[in-house]
Amino acid sequence: MYKDEASAAFRVRRAEPSAEALAEAVTGAADALVRRQRADGHWVFELEADATIPAEYLLLQHILDEIDPVLEGELAAFIRAGQGADGGWPLFHGGAMDVSCSVKAYFALKAAGDPPDAPHMRRAREAILSRGGAARCNVFTRILLALFGEIPWRAVPAMPVEIMNLPEWSPFHISRISYWSRTVVVPLLVVMAYRPRAANPRGVRISELFTEPPERVRNWHSNTGRSGWATLFRALDAALHAVEPRFPADWRQQGIDRAVRFVTERLNGEDGLGAIFPAMANAVLMFHCLGHSPDHPDAAMARRALRGLLVRQPGRTYCQPCLSPVWDTAIICNALCETGMPVAVEAARRGADWLVGRQILDVVGDWAWQRPGLAPGGWAFQYTNPHYPDTDDTAMVVMAFQRIDAGRYDTPIRRARDWIVGMQSRNGGWGAFDAENQHDFLNHIPFADHGALLDPPTTDVTARCVMMLARLGEDRDTFALRRGLSFLEREQEADGAWFGRWGTNYVYGTWSALEALAAAGVPSSAQEVARAARWLLSRQRPDGGWGEDGASYWPDGPRGEGPVATPSQTAWALLGLMAAGQVDHPAVARGIDYLLATRNAEGLWSEEPFTAVGFPRVFYLKYHGYPAAFPLWALARYRALRG
């Protein structure tokens, strides 16, 4: 789309960004970030998702009959404001409507009192019906509708709680699915066993969102794959629906007991089960099904954890999917170190000291199912989540430690390095939370219509681990580093780009891989580096920036392109090009100009688009800290490389 325009622009040598403007931007952004630092040394920015999370929070109050009218009104205002021009609600800013997200948003607004004949509700209803209606929702939305009695439970794939009784060697054991799936599914199994009916004190119904009465719908399968696995699992689902009511009562109770024990062992205080909203909400529902009163210690703790995710500002209240303090702090520490400014480096040191206390050293988490005997040593994404450290956060923290003072942080670095090496999968890559989490057949079960049940090794996470090991001085020929580099080489796509699992998308993945290759000493003349650099250059926009949206995750979506440039993605592209030895290319100067021209009044950057991912094609994220930190990182590196 932009290739010809960008190529023409590259033939014109632009003047270098002025040293004064560059210095002022770096100093101003660093100072602004230092001002944002919390008293104990850490940073945390908002983490925003689509309308699904605030809608579920609002509807949970109706399930439990615990409605807070003020909060409900504030959440409804946020949901209302996110309606798209097409009448529905998108998964990411500016995207096309998503039926499941739109059904939840409509249901929440109607529950909050919005009249169905209001213009915005009528537009939403027409948009949903035009796309097949509420019967075309995904599995998790259908579970919600079943709780309210809007659809029969046969519309939900069978997931008997007896799954908890299966041995570890069985094809479907909870150790075979990802951390996020595990923490979401286990309490949900109990809920699905009890099949409670939402209190629904206002008697809200949404039958108007169905193109035919739900009791007449025969095919509810949203996982419509034609593979042999998909066909087999659909047949198995039908069989389970038939025989599940006949399972022995004591076997069912045993499964419930094991699920409850799993949850309570990982309840995680006020940071919540798995420290992610869906798992935390399901834990609240599980305790409700068990008959625990709201003031029961576990039930009360689960409710407090949910409330901790709320952002309540004048005119803007919503619920975050989780909190990101370790990730934010690690990124900002690296960005501040890049500046070389004494005040910035000292702030980074305070951040690093805070991070030291967050290292998980005394809890052997679920990752040990695949790596028994490996000593813990990682960091989690959130304030506290000891059962679920992740390799991405751990690598980013260690790189910050290494830049600030490797000697000062020698012990936590060594513990983390050993844990990272132990978490490498057999194919040479790293997943985020587990090793060897690649049981692909499980993504074909009807329950997994989101296609994200697993946590396989990915380019971006592997690149971070490779970069960390290289920064610690490991040679390219060491076993772990050699296998990691081989994984990255295999993952590069035909056009030179790399897929980005946790950031949007090919710009993020390509930046990550190029940084790793450079850290490991792969020369810029290497074929894989040159091809990736050419791809990044071909995706620069006429305004000098880079932008890519969530549509790139669909097979026929544009790669590396989007409707607008963003500061964070421009920074990733610039960092990638500089890692590829292209600091003197005119495109880099134009990208730097874009960043200099788009600063906000605070001296940082802002962006509306979502530039991160929870699950591709299903759940997208907006890290408010990304446009604040990554552009500073890119500007500071450019200034250093240009002397």
Secondary structure, 3 states (H helix, E strand, C coil): CCHHHHHHHHCCCCCCCCHHHHHHHHHHHHHHHHHHCCCCCCCCCCEECCCHHHHHHHHHHHHHCCCCHHHHHHHHHHHHHCCCCCCCCECCCCCCECHHHHHHHHHHHHHCCCCCCCHHHHHHHHHHHHCCCHHHCCHHHHHHHHHCCCCCHHHCCCCCHHHHHCCCCCCCCHHHCCHHHHHHHHHHHHHHHHCCCCCCCCCCCCHHHCCCCHHHCCCCCCCCCCCHHHHHHHHHHHHHHHHHHHCCHHHHHHHHHHHHHHHHHCCCHHHCHHHCHHHHHHHHHHHHHCCCCCCCHHHHHHHHHHHCCEEEECCEEEECCCCCHHHHHHHHHHHHHHHCCHHHHHHHHHHHHHHHCCCCCCCCCHHHHCCCCCCCCCECCCCCCCCCCEHHHHHHHHHHHHHHHCCCCHHHHHHHHHHHHHCCCCCCCCCCCCCCCCCHHHHHCHHHCCCCCCCCCCHHHHHHHHHHHHHCCCCCCCHHHHHHHHHHHHHCCCCCCCCCCCECCHHHHHHHHHHHHHHCCCCCCCHHHHHHHHHHHHCCCCCCCECCCHHHHCCCCCCCCCCCCEHHHHHHHHHHHHHCCCCCCHHHHHHHHHHHHCCCCCCCCCCCCCCEEEECCCEEEEECCHHHHHHHHHHHHHHHHHC
